[in-house]
């Protein structure tokens, strides 16, 4: 066991400040463990959201030394023994209290997206798909909705374009649906006009913070942007649209 100091932001919508707590930290502990120790021994009223403590529920999203991370997957051993760990709530969402933020905006974005709409089954009652088409979208299904990608997206974090851009989590949700071999809905117009795909300038910061290692940018966002470009900005397609009509 060793004494470690952790600085935790305490407060609510009206404001707050960092408070320092010193606790005994054992080998193999993660930041969430240390927060629980501080909560147990020094601040029983501290608010922190968590559930599985296994990196699968996405609940304990926070910023640790300025970087969006899961508290349960960030080991104390990754930091120097004399380093003070600073923990604060995600900056892109309103604070409820202490480390807990209001992420309900994200669920409202999901409601805007037309859900999975498959084509009718084949005559024998089955659906048939190519394996490679199915595998292409499986990566996106690993998302645990921790919203770290939303938090680090500068369009949402720094420019506050929530009314114009759904964010990287929902760009891959759209990609997951649009690339599904059974889905029948054309979401390209909405992705361009309503969901704000043009605001993403592919900095890949969302991909870097994903705890599930989903290649959000290269495998999800860029292909969707390419589909928009092909439809709306390709000279041949534009000419065909003028000659024969269509969207």
N, C-alpha and C positions, 0 to 999 in steps of 0.2 A: 504494500500500500504506500501511496505517496500523496502528499498534499498538492492539489492543483487548484488554480483560481479560474473561475469562469465568470464572465461578464454577461449578464442577461438583461435584455431590454424589458422594463416593466412599465406598463401604462395602458392607455386606451385611446379612443378617438380624440380626446381632448389634449393628449400629450403624454409624455413620460420621460424616463431616463434610464440609463444603464445602472444596474446594481451588481456589485461584486460579491461572490460567494466562494469560500474555500472549503473544499471537501476532500475526503480520502478516496483516491482513485486506485482501483485494482487493475491488474493486468488483463488486457483484452476488452476493457470497457469501451463503449461508444459514447458519443456526445449525449445521446438521449439518456443513458444511464446516469451521467453526471448531472444533467438537468433534474432527474428524479431525486438524486441525492440532495441537491440544493433545495428542491421542493420539500423533501422529507424533513430535513434538519434545520432549514433556515426560513423557508417561505412557503408555508402550507397553502396559501391562497394563490400561488402562481398558476396561471393558465397555460397549458400546453396540450396540443392535440396529438394523439398517437393511438395505435390500435395493435397491429400485428407484431411490431418490433422485429420484422423479418424482411423488410424492404419490398413488401408486396401490396400493402394497402395504400401507400402514398399519403398517409395522414400527417406524418411528422416533417413536412417540408418546412424549411427555415433557411436563414442565411447564417453561415458559420464562417467567421473571419472574412465576411464580405462576399462569400460565394454561395449560390443556391445549392443546398444539399439536403439529403435525408438525414435527420439526426440519428436514426437507428443504424445507418450504414457508414457513418463517419467515425473512424476509430481514433481514440485519443492518442494512440501510439503513432499516428501519422504526423503529430505535432511535436515540437521540441518540449522537453520536460519542463522548462521554465517559461514556456510560452503561455500567455493568457488567452484563453479561448473566448471569443466574442460571439454571442448568439443574439439574433434579432429576427423579427417576423419578416415574411416576404414583403418586399417593398412595393410590388405592383398591385397589391390588394389592400382594401381598408382593414385597419386593425380593429379587432373586437376587444381583445384584452391580452396583454403580454405577448406571447408568441402565437396566438391564435388570430388568423385573418379570415375575412369574409370572402370566400371563393365562389359564392353563388352566381356571380356573373358568368362564370364558365359554363355552368349548367344551362343557363339561358341561351348561350351560343349553340349548345348542342341541340336544343329544341328547335332552332332555326333551320337545321339541316334536314332535308328530306330523308327519311329513314330508308333502310334496305328494302328494295322493291324488286323481288325476283321475277323472272319470266315464268310462264306456266311450266309445269312438269312435262316431261316427255310422255308419250302415249302409254308407256308401261308404268307411269307413276314415279319415275326417277328423274333426277337431274344428272346430266353428264358434263364434266368439265375436264380440261387438261390439268394435269398435276402442277405444271409450272405456273399456270394462271392462279391456282389456289395458293401456292406457296408464296407468290409475290405479295399477297396481302397479309400473310400470317404475321410478319414482323410487326405490323402496326397494331395487331391485336394484343401485343404484350404490354401496351400502355396501362399504367396503374393510376393514371390521373392524379399524379402528385402535383401537377401544374408548375413544376420547376421550369419547364420550357416556356410557359406563359410568363412566368416571373422574370426570366432573364431576357425575354424578347424586348429589344429596345423600342420597338414600335408601341408596345403597351407600357413599358416601364418608364421610358424617358419622354415619349411624345404623346402618351395618353390617347391613343387612337381607338379606344374601345368601341366607339360607335361606328367605326369604319373597318376594323380588322378583327377577325375572330381569333387570330393567334395560331402559333404552330401546332398546338395540340389538335385543333379542329381542322387545320389544313391536312393533317394526316388522317383524321377521321373522314374527311371528304375523299382523300386519295384511297383510303381503304374501301369506301363504297364505290367510287368511280372505277376502280381497277378490278372490282369483283366480277368474275365472268358471268354471273347470273343476274346482276343488277341491270335494270332497264331505264333508270332515271338519268337524264342529261343534266348534270350539275355544273357544267362548264360556264354557262351564262351567269349563274348565281355566284360562282366562285370568283368571277371577274368583277361583277357589279355589286353584289351584296356582301360577300365575305372578305373582300379587300386583298386578294392575292398580290396585287401590284405593290402593296406597301412593304412586302418582304423583300429585302435586298440580299438575302442568302448569306448572312454573316456566319452562319453555322453555330452561333452561341447556344441555340436551343439543343442542337445535337450534342454539344459538349457536356451539358448538364444532365442529360437523360440517364437516370439510374438503370434503365432497362437496355441501354445501349442501342436504342432504335436510331437508325440513320434517317432522322426526320427530314433533313434538308435534301440530301442527295436522292433518297429513294421515294420521298413523298412530295415535298414542296416543289422541287425543281421539275419533276415530271408533270405536275399539275400546271405550273407556269408555262411549260412547253406546249401543253395542250391548248392553253389560252392563246399563246402566240401563233400556233399553227392555224387556229380557227379565225382569229380576228386580225392578224397582222401579216400573214403569209400573202404575198402579192397575187399568186395564182388563185388562192382561196377567195381573196377579196374580189377579184375579177369575176370569178364564178358566181359569187353571191350577187354581184351587181347585174350580171346577165340573166341569172335564173332565179334570183330571189333566195329567201331563206335567211336564217340567223347565223 
